[in-house]
């Protein structure tokens, strides 16, 4: 049942993933032809999974491009999830959740907008200078004293830099301060 729900979720993500992409990005990638999509799994020396993802290969003219797409999960050696990511069909990060070794969420990031000023597909895949990512980010802390994990700060980033109003919270969930970036 869990596997079926995961498949349904991934299908919905792929069908909705273009909503973050600007019209310019959609125009650039429309000429890509998918050639192959295959699972990619790497193991620790102890036989446990370290990383699993999907590698998708595209053709454009005579060029071949391979990208990690879909769900990607990285594990700690103890078998717990280190991070979970969802990439769109063009290798752009849509969401990311990070966890500590005890399984507590430490970060949550959701891409709200993807834009590009690349002139063509070659520039789109060979450089990252052309692309803009807007993300809503939440950071969590765990309090040993209270025995809880809580939202510590949240805000938006543009290409990894804080933007707009960021909110910082106390352990009890009360707003501590706001800061504009």
CORDAUR-V692532 format. One record per pair of residues at least 12 apart in sequence whose C-alpha atoms are under 10 Angstrom apart, sorted by sequence separation. I is the first residue (numbers start at 1). GAP is how many residues later the second one is. If there is no record, write none. Layout:
<<I & GAP> <I & GAP>>
//
This chain:
<<40 & 12> <41 & 12> <55 & 12> <56 & 12> <57 & 12> <72 & 12> <73 & 12> <84 & 12> <85 & 12> <96 & 12> <97 & 12> <116 & 12> <117 & 12> <118 & 12> <139 & 12> <140 & 12> <141 & 12> <154 & 12> <155 & 12> <166 & 12> <167 & 12> <39 & 13> <40 & 13> <41 & 13> <54 & 13> <55 & 13> <56 & 13> <71 & 13> <72 & 13> <73 & 13> <83 & 13> <84 & 13> <85 & 13> <95 & 13> <96 & 13> <97 & 13> <116 & 13> <117 & 13> <118 & 13> <138 & 13> <139 & 13> <140 & 13> <153 & 13> <154 & 13> <155 & 13> <165 & 13> <166 & 13> <167 & 13> <39 & 14> <40 & 14> <41 & 14> <54 & 14> <55 & 14> <56 & 14> <71 & 14> <72 & 14> <83 & 14> <84 & 14> <95 & 14> <96 & 14> <116 & 14> <117 & 14> <138 & 14> <139 & 14> <140 & 14> <153 & 14> <154 & 14> <165 & 14> <166 & 14> <38 & 15> <39 & 15> <40 & 15> <53 & 15> <54 & 15> <55 & 15> <70 & 15> <71 & 15> <72 & 15> <82 & 15> <83 & 15> <84 & 15> <94 & 15> <95 & 15> <96 & 15> <115 & 15> <116 & 15> <117 & 15> <138 & 15> <139 & 15> <152 & 15> <153 & 15> <154 & 15> <164 & 15> <165 & 15> <166 & 15> <38 & 16> <39 & 16> <40 & 16> <53 & 16> <54 & 16> <69 & 16> <70 & 16> <71 & 16> <81 & 16> <82 & 16> <83 & 16> <93 & 16> <94 & 16> <95 & 16> <115 & 16> <116 & 16> <137 & 16> <138 & 16> <139 & 16> <151 & 16> <152 & 16> <153 & 16> <163 & 16> <164 & 16> <165 & 16> <37 & 17> <38 & 17> <39 & 17> <53 & 17> <54 & 17> <55 & 17> <69 & 17> <70 & 17> <71 & 17> <81 & 17> <82 & 17> <83 & 17> <93 & 17> <94 & 17> <95 & 17> <114 & 17> <115 & 17> <116 & 17> <137 & 17> <138 & 17> <151 & 17> <152 & 17> <153 & 17> <163 & 17> <164 & 17> <37 & 18> <38 & 18> <53 & 18> <54 & 18> <68 & 18> <69 & 18> <70 & 18> <81 & 18> <82 & 18> <93 & 18> <94 & 18> <114 & 18> <115 & 18> <136 & 18> <137 & 18> <138 & 18> <151 & 18> <152 & 18> <162 & 18> <163 & 18> <36 & 19> <37 & 19> <38 & 19> <52 & 19> <53 & 19> <68 & 19> <69 & 19> <70 & 19> <80 & 19> <81 & 19> <82 & 19> <92 & 19> <94 & 19> <113 & 19> <114 & 19> <115 & 19> <136 & 19> <137 & 19> <150 & 19> <151 & 19> <152 & 19> <162 & 19> <36 & 20> <37 & 20> <52 & 20> <53 & 20> <67 & 20> <68 & 20> <69 & 20> <70 & 20> <80 & 20> <81 & 20> <82 & 20> <83 & 20> <94 & 20> <113 & 20> <114 & 20> <135 & 20> <136 & 20> <137 & 20> <150 & 20> <151 & 20> <161 & 20> <35 & 21> <36 & 21> <37 & 21> <51 & 21> <52 & 21> <53 & 21> <67 & 21> <68 & 21> <69 & 21> <70 & 21> <80 & 21> <81 & 21> <82 & 21> <93 & 21> <112 & 21> <113 & 21> <114 & 21> <135 & 21> <136 & 21> <150 & 21> <151 & 21> <152 & 21> <34 & 22> <35 & 22> <36 & 22> <51 & 22> <52 & 22> <67 & 22> <68 & 22> <69 & 22> <70 & 22> <71 & 22> <79 & 22> <80 & 22> <81 & 22> <82 & 22> <83 & 22> <92 & 22> <111 & 22> <112 & 22> <113 & 22> <134 & 22> <135 & 22> <136 & 22> <149 & 22> <150 & 22> <151 & 22> <152 & 22> <153 & 22> <34 & 23> <35 & 23> <36 & 23> <50 & 23> <51 & 23> <52 & 23> <67 & 23> <68 & 23> <69 & 23> <70 & 23> <71 & 23> <73 & 23> <76 & 23> <78 & 23> <80 & 23> <81 & 23> <82 & 23> <83 & 23> <85 & 23> <111 & 23> <112 & 23> <113 & 23> <134 & 23> <135 & 23> <137 & 23> <148 & 23> <149 & 23> <150 & 23> <151 & 23> <152 & 23> <153 & 23> <155 & 23> <33 & 24> <34 & 24> <35 & 24> <49 & 24> <50 & 24> <51 & 24> <66 & 24> <67 & 24> <68 & 24> <69 & 24> <70 & 24> <71 & 24> <72 & 24> <73 & 24> <74 & 24> <75 & 24> <76 & 24> <77 & 24> <78 & 24> <81 & 24> <82 & 24> <83 & 24> <84 & 24> <85 & 24> <86 & 24> <110 & 24> <111 & 24> <112 & 24> <133 & 24> <134 & 24> <135 & 24> <148 & 24> <152 & 24> <153 & 24> <154 & 24> <155 & 24> <157 & 24> <32 & 25> <33 & 25> <34 & 25> <49 & 25> <50 & 25> <51 & 25> <65 & 25> <66 & 25> <67 & 25> <68 & 25> <71 & 25> <76 & 25> <83 & 25> <85 & 25> <109 & 25> <110 & 25> <111 & 25> <133 & 25> <134 & 25> <135 & 25> <137 & 25> <146 & 25> <153 & 25> <155 & 25> <156 & 25> <32 & 26> <33 & 26> <34 & 26> <49 & 26> <50 & 26> <75 & 26> <76 & 26> <109 & 26> <110 & 26> <111 & 26> <132 & 26> <133 & 26> <134 & 26> <135 & 26> <136 & 26> <146 & 26> <155 & 26> <31 & 27> <32 & 27> <33 & 27> <48 & 27> <49 & 27> <50 & 27> <76 & 27> <108 & 27> <109 & 27> <110 & 27> <132 & 27> <133 & 27> <134 & 27> <135 & 27> <136 & 27> <31 & 28> <32 & 28> <33 & 28> <40 & 28> <48 & 28> <49 & 28> <50 & 28> <108 & 28> <109 & 28> <110 & 28> <131 & 28> <132 & 28> <134 & 28> <135 & 28> <138 & 28> <143 & 28> <31 & 29> <32 & 29> <35 & 29> <37 & 29> <39 & 29> <48 & 29> <49 & 29> <50 & 29> <108 & 29> <109 & 29> <134 & 29> <137 & 29> <138 & 29> <139 & 29> <140 & 29> <142 & 29> <31 & 30> <34 & 30> <35 & 30> <36 & 30> <37 & 30> <38 & 30> <39 & 30> <47 & 30> <48 & 30> <49 & 30> <50 & 30> <51 & 30> <107 & 30> <108 & 30> <109 & 30> <129 & 30> <138 & 30> <141 & 30> <29 & 31> <33 & 31> <34 & 31> <35 & 31> <37 & 31> <38 & 31> <41 & 31> <44 & 31> <46 & 31> <48 & 31> <49 & 31> <50 & 31> <51 & 31> <107 & 31> <108 & 31> <32 & 32> <33 & 32> <34 & 32> <37 & 32> <40 & 32> <41 & 32> <42 & 32> <43 & 32> <44 & 32> <45 & 32> <50 & 32> <51 & 32> <52 & 32> <53 & 32> <58 & 32> <106 & 32> <107 & 32> <108 & 32> <32 & 33> <39 & 33> <41 & 33> <44 & 33> <51 & 33> <53 & 33> <54 & 33> <56 & 33> <57 & 33> <105 & 33> <106 & 33> <107 & 33> <43 & 34> <53 & 34> <55 & 34> <56 & 34> <91 & 34> <105 & 34> <106 & 34> <107 & 34> <56 & 35> <90 & 35> <105 & 35> <106 & 35> <55 & 36> <104 & 36> <105 & 36> <106 & 36> <104 & 37> <105 & 37> <104 & 38> <94 & 39> <93 & 40> <95 & 40> <97 & 40> <92 & 41> <94 & 41> <95 & 41> <96 & 41> <97 & 41> <98 & 41> <99 & 41> <93 & 42> <95 & 42> <97 & 42> <98 & 42> <100 & 42> <106 & 43> <104 & 44> <105 & 44> <106 & 44> <107 & 44> <112 & 44> <114 & 44> <104 & 45> <105 & 45> <106 & 45> <107 & 45> <109 & 45> <111 & 45> <113 & 45> <114 & 45> <104 & 46> <105 & 46> <106 & 46> <107 & 46> <108 & 46> <109 & 46> <110 & 46> <111 & 46> <107 & 47> <109 & 47> <111 & 47> <109 & 48> <14 & 55> <34 & 55> <14 & 56> <65 & 56> <13 & 57> <65 & 57> <13 & 58> <32 & 58> <63 & 58> <67 & 58> <11 & 59> <63 & 59> <66 & 59> <10 & 60> <65 & 60> <10 & 61> <29 & 61> <60 & 61> <65 & 61> <60 & 62> <6 & 65> <25 & 65> <21 & 67> <20 & 68> <17 & 69> <17 & 70> <18 & 70> <17 & 71> <18 & 71> <21 & 71> <14 & 72> <16 & 72> <17 & 72> <18 & 72> <20 & 72> <13 & 73> <14 & 73> <15 & 73> <17 & 73> <13 & 74> <14 & 74> <15 & 74> <20 & 74> <13 & 75> <14 & 75> <17 & 75> <10 & 76> <13 & 76> <17 & 76> <18 & 76> <17 & 77> <13 & 81> <26 & 88> <28 & 88> <25 & 89> <26 & 89> <28 & 89> <32 & 89> <21 & 90> <24 & 90> <25 & 90> <26 & 90> <28 & 90> <31 & 90> <20 & 91> <21 & 91> <22 & 91> <23 & 91> <24 & 91> <25 & 91> <28 & 91> <29 & 91> <30 & 91> <20 & 92> <21 & 92> <22 & 92> <23 & 92> <24 & 92> <25 & 92> <28 & 92> <29 & 92> <19 & 93> <20 & 93> <21 & 93> <22 & 93> <23 & 93> <24 & 93> <25 & 93> <27 & 93> <28 & 93> <17 & 94> <19 & 94> <20 & 94> <21 & 94> <22 & 94> <24 & 94> <27 & 94> <28 & 94> <18 & 95> <19 & 95> <20 & 95> <21 & 95> <24 & 95> <25 & 95> <28 & 95> <29 & 95> <18 & 96> <25 & 96> <28 & 96> <25 & 99> <25 & 106> <21 & 112> <20 & 113> <20 & 114>>
//
